[in-house]
Amino acid sequence: MSNGDKASHEPSAGGAVLKWAGLQAVGDVSAVLVLSIALRTNPVELLFSPQAFWAVLGPSGLIFGAVFTRVNDDPDNPRNAVNFDTDPIVRCLGGKGAVRALRNVIEEATTVKG
């Protein structure tokens, strides 16, 4: 296996970000649909109402927090509350390697060098 083949099989932060965005979208759409059913209105019309903002904010914040908790944890630390080998959110993001890659990209982007 050449280095190019090996690099193509390594988990990427970009893939994890796309999957994270997909999770956020599913949560947002689900919240709007549930609210539209509860209010007996069209989901498209509901998008421009203040109720939709507050209905989407809660689930969206929960999903963001759940994912970002995994991104901030160190997968190699055995004292983590999250088991990175079996956690469904880590699996959805592409596995331990993808979460580690995303963590490294965020850490590098937010580190002040000087």
KOLROTOR-977208 format. One line per 8 residues: number of its first residue (from 0); their letters; for each residue x, y, z negated of C-alpha. Coordinates in Angstrom, 2 decimals, decimal comma, always signed. Each point is the difference from the previous one (the first is absolute). Last residue first. Layout:
BEGIN
NUM) a) X:Y:Z ~ ...
END
This chain:
BEGIN
113) gkvttaee) +3,44:+33,55:-19,32 ~ -2,49:-2,58:+0,89 ~ -3,54:+0,26:-1,30 ~ -1,73:-3,34:+0,30 ~ -3,53:+0,17:+1,41 ~ +0,68:-1,34:+3,49 ~ +2,34:-2,75:-1,25 ~ -2,49:-1,15:-2,62
105) ivnrlarv) -2,87:+0,00:+2,51 ~ +2,04:-2,04:+2,51 ~ +1,20:-2,41:-2,71 ~ -3,53:-0,53:-1,33 ~ -1,28:-0,69:+3,51 ~ +2,74:-2,59:+0,54 ~ -0,74:-1,62:-3,40 ~ -3,71:-0,18:+0,85
97) agkgglcr) +0,84:-1,58:+3,35 ~ +2,33:-2,52:-1,63 ~ -2,50:-1,01:-2,69 ~ -2,72:-0,79:+2,47 ~ -1,66:+1,60:+3,01 ~ -2,21:+2,67:-1,55 ~ -2,84:-2,49:-0,40 ~ +2,27:-2,39:-1,90
89) vipdtdfn) +1,02:+2,78:-2,41 ~ -3,70:+0,82:-0,49 ~ -0,86:-3,67:-0,58 ~ +2,68:-0,47:-2,71 ~ +1,47:-3,52:+0,12 ~ +3,74:+0,46:+0,61 ~ +0,15:+3,58:-1,25 ~ -1,26:-0,97:-3,46
81) vanrpndp) -1,12:+3,37:-1,33 ~ +0,45:+0,80:-3,70 ~ +3,69:+0,38:+0,66 ~ +2,41:-1,50:-2,56 ~ +1,70:-2,24:+2,61 ~ +1,48:+3,04:+1,80 ~ +0,87:-1,05:+3,56 ~ -3,17:+1,45:+1,53
73) ddnvrtfv) +0,83:+3,45:-1,45 ~ -3,25:+1,83:-0,57 ~ -0,64:+3,32:+1,73 ~ -1,49:-1,57:+3,14 ~ -2,25:-2,27:-2,06 ~ -1,37:+2,91:-2,02 ~ -0,37:+1,95:+3,26 ~ -2,34:-2,68:+1,35
65) agfilgsp) -2,30:-0,07:-3,03 ~ +0,05:+3,78:-0,35 ~ -0,87:+0,61:+3,66 ~ -2,79:-2,58:-0,17 ~ -1,45:+1,57:-3,13 ~ +0,25:+3,50:+1,45 ~ -1,80:-1,05:+3,17 ~ -2,71:-1,73:-2,01
57) glvawfaq) -0,66:+3,21:-1,98 ~ +0,50:+2,60:+2,75 ~ -2,38:-1,65:+2,45 ~ -3,17:+0,56:-2,02 ~ +1,14:+3,51:-0,98 ~ +0,60:+1,06:+3,60 ~ -3,13:-1,76:+1,23 ~ -2,20:+1,85:-2,48
49) psfllevp) +1,28:+3,34:+1,35 ~ -1,66:-0,68:+3,36 ~ +1,64:-0,01:+3,43 ~ +0,68:-3,74:+0,12 ~ -3,60:-0,74:-0,99 ~ -1,27:+0,86:+3,46 ~ +2,25:-2,70:+1,46 ~ -1,06:-2,51:-2,68
41) ntrlaisl) -3,71:+0,48:+0,90 ~ -2,20:+0,30:-3,08 ~ -1,76:-2,28:-2,43 ~ +1,73:+1,59:-3,03 ~ +1,14:-3,36:-1,40 ~ +0,71:-1,39:+3,46 ~ +1,97:+3,12:+0,94 ~ +1,92:-0,20:-3,27
33) vlvasvdg) +0,92:-3,64:+0,60 ~ +1,09:+0,82:+3,56 ~ +2,08:+3,01:-1,09 ~ +1,75:-2,02:-2,72 ~ +0,69:-2,89:+2,38 ~ +1,46:+2,37:+2,59 ~ +2,36:+1,52:-2,57 ~ +1,12:-3,33:-1,46
25) vaqlgawk) +0,59:-1,53:+3,42 ~ +1,92:+3,09:+1,08 ~ +2,24:-0,09:-3,08 ~ +0,79:-3,66:+0,59 ~ +0,82:+0,75:+3,64 ~ +2,27:+2,86:-1,04 ~ +1,83:-2,42:-2,32 ~ +0,34:-2,46:+2,89
17) lvaggasp) +1,51:+2,73:+2,17 ~ +2,36:+1,02:-2,81 ~ +1,09:-3,62:-0,54 ~ +0,78:-0,38:+3,70 ~ +2,04:+3,19:-0,04 ~ +1,96:-1,14:-3,06 ~ +1,26:-2,95:+1,97 ~ +0,32:-3,66:-0,84
9) ehsakdgn) +3,07:-1,66:+1,56 ~ -0,75:-2,19:+3,01 ~ +1,16:+2,51:+2,64 ~ +3,26:+0,56:-1,86 ~ +0,88:-3,70:+0,17 ~ -0,62:-0,18:+3,72 ~ +2,19:+3,07:+0,64 ~ +2,73:-1,42:-2,26
1) sm) +0,10:-3,16:+2,08 ~ -1,46:-3,34:-1,00
END
